[in-house]
């Protein structure tokens, strides 16, 4: 059941990861590194994608 929810929420996670990666990558080039986890764009984007997947999985679980 958790695997099915994860697969259904994968698109959200990938979309958020790519969006945050692009946005924070541009921001870091300008020298603004405030709010990055461990000073890394990749780690921050991964954390945001994971959180987005968890939220989407919870939404799908409670609405179905």
N, C-alpha and C positions, 0 to 999 in steps of 0.2 A: 504494500500500500504506500509506504514512504517512497519507494522507488518510482511508482507511478506518478505520485505528486511531484517528485523531483524532475522527472522527464517532462511533465506538463509545464513546469515553471522554468525550464531551462532557457527558453527564449528570452524571458525577462532578465535572467541573470546575465546572459551573454550581451544583451542590449545595454544594460546598465554598465557592465564592465567596459565595453567599447566606448560608450559615451563618456564615462568618467576618465578613462585612459586618455582620450583625446583632449578633453577639457582641462584636466590637471596637467597633462603634458605641455599644453600651450601656456598654462599659468606658470609652470616651473621654469620654462624658458625665459619668462620675463623676470625671474628672480623672486617670485612670491612662493615661498615654500611653507607658509603657515598652514597648519591643519593637516599636513601629510603624516601618515602613520610611519614611524621609523624613517622619516625623510624620503620615502619611496612612493612614487606614483603607482607602481605596480601593486604594492602591498595595499595601498589605499583603495585602488580600483577593485582588487580581489575582495576586500572586506565589504565594500559597498555592494558588489554583485552577490556575495553570500547573504548579506542581510536582505537584499531585494528578493532573492529566491526563497528565503525563509518566510518573509511576509506573504509572498504570493502563494506559497504552499499552505500557509495558515488560512488565507482567504479561500482557496479552493476547498480545503478540508471542511471549513465551517459553513460554506455556502452549498455544498452538495450533500 
